[in-house]
C-alpha cells in the first residue's frame, strides 16, 4: 500500500506547494485541512518537526502504514508487478460509480461549490485539478474509511464484543452518512439536493465495501481515480 500510495502523496504535496495556491491561499480539500486542524488542536507543532503544517497528514499516513507493517509483521518485500495491477483495479472499481453518477445526472458534483476563499476548483488548470483529486481520494478515505469505519469496527467488535458482521455494517452506514453530509448537499437556496444525497450515500457504501474487501490502498486509488476521471474528463 505504501509503495502504491507514496507517489500519490508526493504528487499532492507538490500540488500544495506549486499548483494549489491562489494568492496567499492554499486550496486543499476539507478532509486534509480537517486533519491539519486536528493536529493543531492536540498541540502537534509542525515547526518542531521542521516540516510544513500542511504536510502533517501525509507524515501521519506514512507513519500509520509503517507502524501497521511492523505490528502486523508483514513481509517487507514489495511486489512491484502488483502496483500496476492496483492501478487497473482502482480504475475498474471507479467505473460503477461513474455509471451511477451519470444515471443520476450528477457526474462531477463531488467538486461542485467546493471552494476555498473565492477560488473554485473548476478554475484550476489540469495539473492542479489532478492534484486536488488525488488529495481528496487519499485523505477522505483516510478519514472516513480508515479512521471512522475502521475505528468503529474496532470499538464495536474488539471492545463491545459485537458480532463482526454487525460491527462492519454499523461502521459502513455511519461512515457513509458522515461522508454524505461532509459534501455540499444543498443548492444556493438551501434546498436539499436529493440526487447528491443518494449518490454520495451510494458512493460511501461502495468505498466502504472496497475498503473492507480490498484494503486502504485500493480504496484510496479507487476514490482518486473516480475524482480524477469525473473532474478532468467527464465534468
Secondary structure, 3 states (H helix, E strand, C coil): CHHHHHHHHHHHHHHHHHHCEECCEECCCHHHHHHHHHHHHCCCCHHHHCCCHHHHHHHHHHHHHHHHHHHCCCCCCCCHHHHHHHHHHHHHHHHHHHHHHHHHCCCCHHHCCCEECCEEHHHCCHHHHHHHHHHHHHHHHHHHHHHHHHHHHHHHHHHCCCCHHHHHHHHHHHHHHHHHHHCCCECCCCCECHHHHHHHHHHHHHHHHHHHHHCHHHHHHHHHHHHHHHHHHHC
